[in-house]
């Protein structure tokens, strides 16, 4: 949503007398407004919320009490020595030595690098290489993200409903095929010239769409593999997203400092190789089924 909003607005501001300053002020005002809206509408408990009526609050609390009773009814996990009870630990070592965990992180890193190329430099590429005007650039740069909002929803529904295909195969093929399609889009982009500007825009849109589908697939894989420890995997995915945000600017500064057509071609070839390599690691390492470390460990 953020890209769909800010890119067209920035294009309009940059083609007016206000320039980038107007885009910055608008973004700051929108951010401040959203923070205030959250502060005045969010409530810690359902009792304090004005949008929940009394019967709904009672239902929420009865469900909470039921969950607490179920937790209390579970047997305690004994420690290695003695009869004292200890809280079940998070198996960090088992997670970090798991092939499936690294398969998810690696394919996510490939997907994120490909995604960040156009998230950060899409408007520059559209303007400098494809030759579109600044005003058009904003709307064209936002189009892929607008389309991706809908295709992600469709992809998620497909993964949930396509029960005729075994879950492991369904998620693995869906994610891997989407990553391969991303690489194919970058291959086509290596051959794009200003005369084929609309084809270049179409490939950019498809690349963002397939990147979104990869994300849907890997989040499904993460949920299945990690189970109750999915928050650990999600944290690792957040870390790699930040790392990709550092890698992409360094890559572009090194390979395409002038943002010309030949330099972008080299960047795209590097991305194709990286996407293909991370995809191979994903297929070889990942087993889309609950990992052993998601189960309660005896002896703890």
C-alpha positions as CSV (number, residue, x, y, z in Angstrom):
1,X,0.0,0.0,0.0
2,X,2.8,2.4,0.8
3,X,4.4,2.1,-2.6
4,X,1.0,2.4,-4.3
5,X,0.4,5.7,-2.5
6,X,3.8,7.4,-2.4
7,X,5.2,6.7,-5.8
8,X,2.5,8.4,-7.9
9,X,2.4,11.3,-5.4
10,X,6.2,11.7,-5.6
11,X,6.1,11.7,-9.3
12,X,3.5,14.5,-9.3
13,X,5.4,16.5,-6.7
14,X,8.8,16.1,-8.6
15,X,7.2,17.4,-11.8
16,X,5.8,20.5,-9.9
17,X,7.4,23.5,-8.3
18,X,7.2,21.8,-4.8
19,X,9.7,19.1,-5.8
20,X,10.9,16.4,-3.4
21,X,10.3,18.7,-0.4
22,X,6.5,18.4,-1.0
23,X,6.7,14.6,-1.1
24,X,8.7,14.6,2.2
25,X,6.3,16.9,4.0
26,X,3.3,14.8,2.8
27,X,4.9,11.6,3.9
28,X,5.7,13.1,7.3
29,X,2.2,14.4,7.8
30,X,0.7,11.0,6.8
31,X,3.0,9.2,9.2
32,X,2.2,11.5,12.1
33,X,-1.6,11.1,11.4
34,X,-1.4,7.3,11.3
35,X,0.5,7.3,14.6
36,X,-2.1,9.5,16.2
37,X,-4.9,7.4,14.8
38,X,-3.3,4.3,16.3
39,X,-2.7,6.0,19.7
40,X,-6.4,7.1,20.0
41,X,-8.0,3.9,18.7
42,X,-5.9,1.0,19.9
43,X,-6.9,-0.5,23.3
44,X,-4.9,-3.1,25.2
45,X,-8.0,-5.1,26.3
46,X,-11.4,-5.7,24.8
47,X,-13.0,-4.2,27.9
48,X,-11.6,-0.8,26.9
49,X,-12.6,-1.0,23.3
50,X,-15.6,1.0,22.1
51,X,-16.1,-1.3,19.1
52,X,-16.8,-4.5,21.2
53,X,-20.2,-5.0,22.9
54,X,-20.7,-6.8,26.2
55,X,-21.7,-10.2,24.8
56,X,-18.6,-10.2,22.6
57,X,-16.3,-9.3,25.5
58,X,-17.8,-12.2,27.6
59,X,-17.1,-14.5,24.7
60,X,-13.5,-13.4,24.4
61,X,-12.9,-13.9,28.1
62,X,-14.6,-17.3,28.2
63,X,-12.3,-18.4,25.3
64,X,-9.2,-17.1,27.2
65,X,-10.3,-19.0,30.4
66,X,-10.8,-22.2,28.3
67,X,-7.2,-21.9,26.9
68,X,-5.8,-21.3,30.4
69,X,-7.5,-24.4,31.7
70,X,-6.2,-26.5,28.8
71,X,-2.7,-25.2,29.5
72,X,-3.0,-26.1,33.2
73,X,-4.2,-29.6,32.3
74,X,-1.1,-30.4,30.3
75,X,1.6,-32.5,32.0
76,X,4.7,-30.7,33.2
77,X,7.9,-31.4,31.4
78,X,10.5,-32.8,33.9
79,X,14.0,-31.5,34.0
80,X,17.0,-33.8,33.4
81,X,17.7,-34.1,37.1
82,X,15.3,-34.3,40.1
83,X,11.6,-33.8,40.1
84,X,11.6,-30.0,39.6
85,X,9.6,-28.5,36.7
86,X,11.1,-26.2,34.1
87,X,9.8,-24.2,31.2
88,X,10.3,-25.8,27.8
89,X,13.2,-24.1,26.1
90,X,13.4,-22.8,22.5
91,X,15.8,-25.1,20.6
92,X,17.9,-22.4,19.0
93,X,20.8,-24.8,18.2
94,X,18.4,-27.3,16.5
95,X,16.8,-24.5,14.5
96,X,20.1,-23.0,13.3
97,X,21.4,-26.4,12.2
98,X,18.2,-27.3,10.4
99,X,18.4,-27.5,6.6
100,X,14.8,-26.5,6.2
101,X,15.3,-23.3,8.2
102,X,18.2,-22.3,6.0
103,X,16.4,-23.2,2.9
104,X,13.6,-20.7,3.8
105,X,16.1,-18.0,4.7
106,X,18.2,-18.4,1.6
107,X,15.2,-18.4,-0.9
108,X,13.8,-15.4,1.0
109,X,17.1,-13.6,0.6
110,X,17.2,-14.2,-3.1
111,X,13.6,-13.0,-3.4
112,X,14.2,-9.9,-1.3
113,X,17.3,-8.9,-3.3
114,X,15.3,-9.1,-6.5
115,X,12.4,-7.2,-5.0
116,X,14.6,-4.5,-3.6
117,X,16.2,-3.7,-6.9
118,X,13.0,-2.2,-8.2
119,X,11.7,-1.1,-4.8
120,X,14.7,1.2,-4.5
121,X,15.6,1.8,-8.2
122,X,12.4,1.1,-10.1
123,X,11.6,4.8,-10.8
124,X,15.2,5.5,-11.8
125,X,15.2,2.6,-14.2
126,X,11.8,3.6,-15.7
127,X,13.0,7.1,-16.2
128,X,16.6,6.7,-17.3
129,X,16.4,3.5,-19.3
130,X,12.8,3.1,-20.5
131,X,12.6,6.8,-21.1
132,X,9.3,7.7,-19.5
133,X,8.6,11.2,-18.1
134,X,8.8,11.8,-14.4
135,X,5.0,12.2,-13.9
136,X,4.4,8.9,-15.8
137,X,7.2,7.2,-13.9
138,X,5.4,7.6,-10.5
139,X,2.3,5.8,-11.7
140,X,4.2,3.1,-13.7
141,X,6.4,2.4,-10.6
142,X,3.3,1.9,-8.4
143,X,1.4,-0.3,-10.8
144,X,3.4,-3.6,-10.0
145,X,2.7,-3.2,-6.3
146,X,-1.0,-2.5,-6.9
147,X,-1.3,-5.7,-9.0
148,X,0.7,-7.7,-6.4
149,X,-1.9,-6.9,-3.7
150,X,-4.5,-9.0,-5.6
151,X,-2.2,-11.7,-6.8
152,X,-0.9,-12.4,-3.3
153,X,-4.5,-12.9,-2.1
154,X,-5.2,-15.3,-5.0
155,X,-1.9,-17.1,-4.3
156,X,-2.8,-17.5,-0.6
157,X,-6.2,-18.9,-1.5
158,X,-4.7,-21.3,-4.0
159,X,-2.2,-22.7,-1.4
160,X,-5.0,-23.2,1.1
161,X,-7.6,-24.7,-1.2
162,X,-5.5,-26.8,-3.6
163,X,-5.8,-29.9,-1.3
164,X,-5.7,-32.3,-4.3
165,X,-1.9,-31.7,-4.3
166,X,0.1,-32.9,-1.3
167,X,1.0,-29.9,0.9
168,X,4.8,-30.4,0.8
169,X,4.8,-30.6,-3.0
170,X,2.3,-27.8,-3.4
171,X,4.2,-25.3,-1.3
172,X,7.6,-26.3,-2.6
173,X,6.6,-26.2,-6.3
174,X,4.6,-22.9,-5.8
175,X,7.6,-21.1,-4.2
176,X,10.3,-22.5,-6.5
177,X,8.3,-21.9,-9.7
178,X,7.5,-18.3,-8.6
179,X,11.2,-17.7,-8.0
180,X,12.1,-19.2,-11.4
181,X,9.6,-16.9,-13.0
182,X,11.2,-13.9,-11.3
183,X,14.5,-15.0,-12.8
184,X,12.9,-15.3,-16.2
185,X,11.6,-11.8,-16.0
186,X,15.1,-10.5,-15.2
187,X,16.4,-12.4,-18.2
188,X,14.0,-10.6,-20.5
189,X,14.9,-7.3,-18.9
190,X,18.5,-7.8,-19.9
191,X,17.4,-7.4,-23.5
192,X,15.1,-4.4,-23.1
193,X,15.9,-1.1,-24.9
194,X,13.9,2.2,-24.9
195,X,12.2,1.0,-28.0
196,X,10.7,-1.9,-26.0
197,X,9.7,0.3,-23.0
198,X,6.2,-1.1,-22.5
199,X,7.6,-4.7,-22.6
200,X,10.1,-3.6,-19.9
201,X,7.4,-2.2,-17.8
202,X,5.4,-5.4,-18.2
203,X,8.4,-7.5,-17.1
204,X,8.9,-5.3,-14.1
205,X,5.3,-5.7,-13.1
206,X,5.4,-9.5,-13.5
207,X,8.6,-9.6,-11.5
208,X,7.0,-7.9,-8.6
209,X,4.0,-10.1,-8.8
210,X,6.1,-13.3,-8.8
211,X,8.2,-11.9,-5.9
212,X,4.9,-11.5,-3.9
213,X,4.0,-15.1,-4.7
214,X,7.4,-16.3,-3.5
215,X,6.8,-14.5,-0.2
216,X,3.3,-16.1,0.1
217,X,4.9,-19.5,-0.5
218,X,7.8,-19.1,1.9
219,X,5.6,-17.8,4.7
220,X,3.4,-20.9,4.3
221,X,6.5,-23.1,4.4
222,X,7.8,-21.3,7.5
223,X,4.4,-21.8,9.2
224,X,4.4,-25.5,8.4
225,X,8.1,-26.2,9.2
226,X,8.5,-24.0,12.3
227,X,5.1,-24.5,14.0
228,X,5.1,-22.9,17.5
229,X,8.6,-21.5,16.9
230,X,7.5,-19.6,13.7
231,X,8.3,-16.3,15.5
232,X,12.0,-17.3,15.4
233,X,11.9,-18.0,11.6
234,X,10.0,-14.8,11.1
235,X,12.7,-12.8,13.0
236,X,15.3,-14.4,10.8
237,X,13.4,-13.4,7.7
238,X,13.2,-9.8,9.0
239,X,17.0,-9.8,9.5
240,X,17.6,-11.0,5.9
241,X,15.3,-8.3,4.6
242,X,17.5,-5.7,6.3
243,X,20.6,-7.3,5.0
244,X,19.2,-7.2,1.4
245,X,18.5,-3.5,1.9
246,X,22.2,-3.0,2.5
247,X,23.4,-5.4,-0.3
248,X,21.4,-4.0,-3.2
249,X,22.6,-0.3,-3.0
250,X,26.2,-1.5,-2.8
251,X,25.7,-3.8,-5.8
252,X,24.1,-1.0,-7.9
253,X,26.7,1.5,-6.8
254,X,29.4,-0.9,-7.9
255,X,28.0,-2.2,-11.1
256,X,25.7,0.6,-12.3
257,X,27.0,3.9,-11.0
258,X,25.7,5.9,-14.0
259,X,22.3,4.0,-14.3
260,X,22.7,3.5,-18.0
261,X,21.3,0.6,-20.1
262,X,24.5,-1.5,-20.3
263,X,25.1,-1.2,-16.6
264,X,21.6,-2.3,-15.7
265,X,22.0,-5.3,-18.0
266,X,25.0,-6.4,-15.9
267,X,23.0,-5.9,-12.7
268,X,20.1,-8.0,-14.0
269,X,22.4,-10.9,-15.1
270,X,23.9,-10.9,-11.5
271,X,20.4,-11.0,-10.1
272,X,19.4,-13.9,-12.4
273,X,22.4,-15.9,-11.2
274,X,21.6,-15.2,-7.6
275,X,17.9,-16.0,-7.9
276,X,18.7,-19.3,-9.6
277,X,21.3,-20.3,-7.0
278,X,19.1,-19.5,-4.0
279,X,16.3,-21.4,-5.6
280,X,18.4,-24.5,-6.0
281,X,19.4,-24.3,-2.3
282,X,15.7,-24.0,-1.4
283,X,14.7,-27.1,-3.3
284,X,17.7,-29.1,-2.0
285,X,17.5,-28.1,1.7
286,X,13.8,-27.6,2.4
287,X,11.4,-30.3,3.6
288,X,8.0,-28.7,3.9
289,X,6.8,-30.6,7.0
290,X,6.9,-30.0,10.8
291,X,10.6,-30.1,11.9
292,X,11.6,-32.3,14.8
293,X,12.4,-29.3,16.9
294,X,8.8,-28.1,16.8
295,X,7.7,-31.0,19.0
296,X,8.1,-31.0,22.8
297,X,11.5,-32.4,23.7
298,X,11.7,-35.0,26.4
299,X,14.3,-34.5,29.0
300,X,13.9,-30.8,29.4
